[in-house]
Each structure stands twice: as structure tokens, then as C-alpha cells.
Amino acid sequence: MKLYMKCTTDSLELPLAVADSTRELAEMLHMTNGSVASAISRGVCGYHKVIIPDCWPNDDGGLWYYDEHGKAVTLEA
């Protein structure tokens, strides 16, 4: 899952808007999709793409997911 965020530019980086796509985030911020996508790809302060892996529970109460190479990774509880 990917989330696109506009955050405050202070040390806390609190989220101001969160969306599933750059187009949706652009609509929330009254900007063009190209401006938001460019800000995220260039790493402009306050714009972030967050990748959240799909996780599944294992037998001992922990979680696991597949990394970008297809290897199962277990998260420590």
C-alpha cells in the first residue's frame, strides 16, 4: 500500500493531508497533480510517499510480509 502525505515542515512533521494517490492529494491541496508528483519525487520538504507493506499474522502473534525480492520477513513483536 502507498500513501501520499503533505506534512508540516517543522520537526514534528504532522500530517496535514493523506491520500491514496497524488491526484487525490492534489485535489485536497488545490494543486495540480504534476506539482504534487514533482514535489514528492524531488523530496520537497513536507511531501512524502509512504510505503506500507501488506502484513499477515503468524502463529506466535507476530507479523510477516514479503519484501521487494519476494522473501518473507518477520516483524519483531
QUIQUIZI-V304972 format. One record per backbone hydrogen bond with DSSP energy under -1.0 kcal/mol. NH is the residue of the N-H (numbers start at 1). CO is the residue of the C=O. Records with the same first field share a line. If there is no record, write none. Layout:
# QUIQUIZI-V304972
NH->CO / CO
This chain:
# QUIQUIZI-V304972
3->50
4->19
5->48
6->17
7->46
8->14
16->6
17->6
19->4
25->21
26->22
27->23
28->24
29->25
31->26
36->32
37->33
38->34
39->35
40->36
41->37
42->38
44->39
47->44
48->5
50->3
52->1
56->64
58->62
61->58
64->56
65->73
67->71
70->67
73->65
75->63
